[in-house]
Amino acid sequence: MKPMDEIRFILLCLGWVAQIRHLSIDQTLDLFNSHHLIENYILPCFSILKNQSPITIQNELLAILNRNENNLHL
């Protein structure tokens, strides 16, 4: 199990993206999992991300999702 601060941070990230994309938390978690965002981006970068502003983190997560989704359609 991950330390509580990492779990809380992941939940915050899910909530931010869910709100912007008008998705449920479950849908957003599925989206994060399909793009491996938690294990390949959020957790490895946690020590840096936790010091960033929520807007910066939101924008980065959305940019990664958009880039990944655009690459799937090529």
SEPABA-409592 format. One record per residue: residue in one letter; residue number from 1; z, y, x of N, C-alpha, C in turn. Coordinates in steps of 0.2 Angstrom, whole numbers, always signed. Example, Ala and Ser with C-alpha at 12.3 -4.5 7.8 and 13.67 -1.06 7.14 Angstrom:
! residues 2
@rest->A&nr->1&nup->+39&nnorth->-28&neast->+66&caup->+39&canorth->-22&caeast->+62&cup->+39&cnorth->-16&ceast->+66
@rest->S&nr->2&nup->+35&nnorth->-11&neast->+64&caup->+36&canorth->-5&caeast->+68&cup->+39&cnorth->+0&ceast->+64
This chain:
! residues 74
@rest->M&nr->1&nup->+0&nnorth->-6&neast->+4&caup->+0&canorth->+0&caeast->+0&cup->+0&cnorth->+6&ceast->+4
@rest->K&nr->2&nup->-4&nnorth->+11&neast->+2&caup->-4&canorth->+18&caeast->+6&cup->+2&cnorth->+22&ceast->+5
@rest->P&nr->3&nup->+4&nnorth->+26&neast->+10&caup->+9&canorth->+30&caeast->+9&cup->+8&cnorth->+35&ceast->+3
@rest->M&nr->4&nup->+14&nnorth->+37&neast->+0&caup->+13&canorth->+41&caeast->-7&cup->+9&cnorth->+47&ceast->-6
@rest->D&nr->5&nup->+9&nnorth->+51&neast->+0&caup->+6&canorth->+57&caeast->+0&cup->-2&cnorth->+56&ceast->+0
@rest->E&nr->6&nup->-4&nnorth->+50&neast->+3&caup->-11&canorth->+48&caeast->+3&cup->-13&cnorth->+47&ceast->-4
@rest->I&nr->7&nup->-9&nnorth->+43&neast->-8&caup->-11&canorth->+41&caeast->-15&cup->-11&cnorth->+47&ceast->-19
@rest->R&nr->8&nup->-6&nnorth->+52&neast->-18&caup->-6&canorth->+58&caeast->-22&cup->-13&cnorth->+62&ceast->-21
@rest->F&nr->9&nup->-14&nnorth->+62&neast->-14&caup->-20&canorth->+66&caeast->-12&cup->-27&cnorth->+63&ceast->-15
@rest->I&nr->10&nup->-27&nnorth->+57&neast->-15&caup->-33&canorth->+53&caeast->-18&cup->-33&cnorth->+55&ceast->-26
@rest->L&nr->11&nup->-28&nnorth->+55&neast->-29&caup->-27&canorth->+56&caeast->-36&cup->-29&cnorth->+64&ceast->-37
@rest->L&nr->12&nup->-27&nnorth->+68&neast->-33&caup->-30&canorth->+75&caeast->-34&cup->-37&cnorth->+76&ceast->-33
@rest->C&nr->13&nup->-40&nnorth->+72&neast->-28&caup->-47&canorth->+72&caeast->-27&cup->-51&cnorth->+70&ceast->-33
@rest->L&nr->14&nup->-48&nnorth->+64&neast->-36&caup->-51&canorth->+61&caeast->-42&cup->-51&cnorth->+66&ceast->-47
@rest->G&nr->15&nup->-46&nnorth->+69&neast->-48&caup->-45&canorth->+74&caeast->-54&cup->-49&cnorth->+80&ceast->-53
@rest->W&nr->16&nup->-50&nnorth->+83&neast->-47&caup->-54&canorth->+88&caeast->-46&cup->-62&cnorth->+87&ceast->-47
@rest->V&nr->17&nup->-64&nnorth->+81&neast->-45&caup->-71&canorth->+79&caeast->-46&cup->-72&cnorth->+77&ceast->-53
@rest->A&nr->18&nup->-67&nnorth->+74&neast->-56&caup->-68&canorth->+72&caeast->-64&cup->-69&cnorth->+78&ceast->-68
@rest->Q&nr->19&nup->-65&nnorth->+83&neast->-66&caup->-65&canorth->+90&caeast->-70&cup->-72&cnorth->+93&ceast->-69
@rest->I&nr->20&nup->-74&nnorth->+94&neast->-63&caup->-80&canorth->+97&caeast->-62&cup->-86&cnorth->+93&ceast->-65
@rest->R&nr->21&nup->-86&nnorth->+87&neast->-64&caup->-92&canorth->+83&caeast->-67&cup->-91&cnorth->+80&ceast->-74
@rest->H&nr->22&nup->-86&nnorth->+82&neast->-77&caup->-84&canorth->+81&caeast->-84&cup->-84&cnorth->+73&ceast->-85
@rest->L&nr->23&nup->-80&nnorth->+70&neast->-81&caup->-80&canorth->+63&caeast->-81&cup->-72&cnorth->+61&ceast->-82
@rest->S&nr->24&nup->-71&nnorth->+55&neast->-84&caup->-64&canorth->+52&caeast->-85&cup->-62&cnorth->+50&ceast->-78
@rest->I&nr->25&nup->-56&nnorth->+49&neast->-77&caup->-53&canorth->+47&caeast->-70&cup->-56&cnorth->+40&ceast->-68
@rest->D&nr->26&nup->-57&nnorth->+36&neast->-73&caup->-59&canorth->+29&caeast->-72&cup->-67&cnorth->+30&ceast->-70
@rest->Q&nr->27&nup->-71&nnorth->+34&neast->-73&caup->-78&canorth->+35&caeast->-71&cup->-78&cnorth->+38&ceast->-64
@rest->T&nr->28&nup->-74&nnorth->+42&neast->-63&caup->-74&canorth->+46&caeast->-56&cup->-72&cnorth->+41&ceast->-51
@rest->L&nr->29&nup->-67&nnorth->+36&neast->-52&caup->-65&canorth->+31&caeast->-47&cup->-70&cnorth->+26&ceast->-46
@rest->D&nr->30&nup->-74&nnorth->+25&neast->-51&caup->-80&canorth->+20&caeast->-50&cup->-85&cnorth->+24&ceast->-46
@rest->L&nr->31&nup->-86&nnorth->+30&neast->-47&caup->-91&canorth->+34&caeast->-43&cup->-88&cnorth->+34&ceast->-36
@rest->F&nr->32&nup->-82&nnorth->+36&neast->-35&caup->-80&canorth->+36&caeast->-28&cup->-80&cnorth->+29&ceast->-24
@rest->N&nr->33&nup->-79&nnorth->+24&neast->-28&caup->-79&canorth->+17&caeast->-25&cup->-86&cnorth->+15&ceast->-24
@rest->S&nr->34&nup->-91&nnorth->+17&neast->-28&caup->-98&canorth->+15&caeast->-27&cup->-101&cnorth->+19&ceast->-21
@rest->H&nr->35&nup->-98&nnorth->+24&neast->-19&caup->-100&canorth->+28&caeast->-13&cup->-95&cnorth->+27&ceast->-7
@rest->H&nr->36&nup->-90&nnorth->+23&neast->-8&caup->-85&canorth->+21&caeast->-3&cup->-82&cnorth->+28&ceast->+0
@rest->L&nr->37&nup->-81&nnorth->+33&neast->-5&caup->-78&canorth->+39&caeast->-3&cup->-71&cnorth->+38&ceast->+0
@rest->I&nr->38&nup->-67&nnorth->+34&neast->-4&caup->-60&canorth->+34&caeast->-2&cup->-59&cnorth->+31&ceast->+5
@rest->E&nr->39&nup->-62&nnorth->+25&neast->+6&caup->-61&canorth->+22&caeast->+13&cup->-65&cnorth->+24&ceast->+18
@rest->N&nr->40&nup->-71&nnorth->+28&neast->+17&caup->-75&canorth->+30&caeast->+22&cup->-74&cnorth->+38&ceast->+24
@rest->Y&nr->41&nup->-71&nnorth->+41&neast->+19&caup->-71&canorth->+48&caeast->+20&cup->-64&cnorth->+51&ceast->+19
@rest->I&nr->42&nup->-61&nnorth->+50&neast->+13&caup->-54&canorth->+53&caeast->+11&cup->-49&cnorth->+50&ceast->+16
@rest->L&nr->43&nup->-48&nnorth->+44&neast->+17&caup->-43&canorth->+41&caeast->+21&cup->-44&cnorth->+43&ceast->+28
@rest->P&nr->44&nup->-50&nnorth->+41&neast->+31&caup->-50&canorth->+43&caeast->+38&cup->-50&cnorth->+50&ceast->+40
@rest->C&nr->45&nup->-51&nnorth->+55&neast->+35&caup->-51&canorth->+62&caeast->+36&cup->-45&cnorth->+65&ceast->+33
@rest->F&nr->46&nup->-40&nnorth->+61&neast->+31&caup->-34&canorth->+63&caeast->+27&cup->-30&cnorth->+69&ceast->+31
@rest->S&nr->47&nup->-29&nnorth->+68&neast->+37&caup->-25&canorth->+72&caeast->+41&cup->-28&cnorth->+79&ceast->+42
@rest->I&nr->48&nup->-35&nnorth->+80&neast->+41&caup->-38&canorth->+86&caeast->+41&cup->-39&cnorth->+89&ceast->+34
@rest->L&nr->49&nup->-41&nnorth->+84&neast->+30&caup->-42&canorth->+87&caeast->+23&cup->-36&cnorth->+89&ceast->+19
@rest->K&nr->50&nup->-30&nnorth->+86&neast->+21&caup->-24&canorth->+89&caeast->+17&cup->-22&cnorth->+96&ceast->+19
@rest->N&nr->51&nup->-25&nnorth->+99&neast->+24&caup->-24&canorth->+106&caeast->+26&cup->-29&cnorth->+110&ceast->+24
@rest->Q&nr->52&nup->-34&nnorth->+108&neast->+20&caup->-40&canorth->+112&caeast->+18&cup->-38&cnorth->+114&ceast->+11
@rest->S&nr->53&nup->-41&nnorth->+119&neast->+8&caup->-40&canorth->+122&caeast->+2&cup->-44&cnorth->+117&ceast->-3
@rest->P&nr->54&nup->-41&nnorth->+117&neast->-9&caup->-44&canorth->+112&caeast->-15&cup->-51&cnorth->+114&ceast->-16
@rest->I&nr->55&nup->-53&nnorth->+120&neast->-16&caup->-60&canorth->+122&caeast->-17&cup->-65&cnorth->+119&ceast->-11
@rest->T&nr->56&nup->-62&nnorth->+119&neast->-5&caup->-66&canorth->+117&caeast->+1&cup->-67&cnorth->+109&ceast->+0
@rest->I&nr->57&nup->-62&nnorth->+106&neast->-2&caup->-62&canorth->+98&caeast->-3&cup->-66&cnorth->+97&ceast->-8
@rest->Q&nr->58&nup->-66&nnorth->+100&neast->-14&caup->-70&canorth->+99&caeast->-20&cup->-77&cnorth->+99&ceast->-18
@rest->N&nr->59&nup->-79&nnorth->+105&neast->-14&caup->-86&canorth->+106&caeast->-12&cup->-89&cnorth->+101&ceast->-8
@rest->E&nr->60&nup->-84&nnorth->+99&neast->-3&caup->-87&canorth->+93&caeast->+2&cup->-88&cnorth->+87&ceast->-2
@rest->L&nr->61&nup->-83&nnorth->+85&neast->-6&caup->-84&canorth->+79&caeast->-10&cup->-90&cnorth->+79&ceast->-14
@rest->L&nr->62&nup->-91&nnorth->+84&neast->-18&caup->-97&canorth->+85&caeast->-22&cup->-104&cnorth->+85&ceast->-18
@rest->A&nr->63&nup->-103&nnorth->+88&neast->-12&caup->-109&canorth->+88&caeast->-8&cup->-111&cnorth->+81&ceast->-5
@rest->I&nr->64&nup->-106&nnorth->+77&neast->-4&caup->-107&canorth->+70&caeast->-1&cup->-109&cnorth->+66&ceast->-7
@rest->L&nr->65&nup->-107&nnorth->+67&neast->-13&caup->-109&canorth->+63&caeast->-19&cup->-116&cnorth->+65&ceast->-21
@rest->N&nr->66&nup->-118&nnorth->+71&neast->-20&caup->-125&canorth->+74&caeast->-22&cup->-130&cnorth->+71&ceast->-17
@rest->R&nr->67&nup->-128&nnorth->+71&neast->-10&caup->-132&canorth->+69&caeast->-5&cup->-133&cnorth->+61&ceast->-6
@rest->N&nr->68&nup->-128&nnorth->+58&neast->-7&caup->-128&canorth->+50&caeast->-8&cup->-133&cnorth->+49&ceast->-14
@rest->E&nr->69&nup->-132&nnorth->+52&neast->-20&caup->-135&canorth->+51&caeast->-26&cup->-143&cnorth->+53&ceast->-25
@rest->N&nr->70&nup->-144&nnorth->+58&neast->-21&caup->-151&canorth->+60&caeast->-20&cup->-155&cnorth->+55&ceast->-16
@rest->N&nr->71&nup->-151&nnorth->+52&neast->-11&caup->-154&canorth->+47&caeast->-6&cup->-155&cnorth->+40&ceast->-10
@rest->L&nr->72&nup->-152&nnorth->+39&neast->-15&caup->-153&canorth->+33&caeast->-19&cup->-159&cnorth->+33&ceast->-23
@rest->H&nr->73&nup->-161&nnorth->+39&neast->-25&caup->-167&canorth->+40&caeast->-29&cup->-174&cnorth->+41&ceast->-24
@rest->L&nr->74&nup->-173&nnorth->+40&neast->-18&caup->-179&canorth->+41&caeast->-14&cup->-183&cnorth->+35&ceast->-14
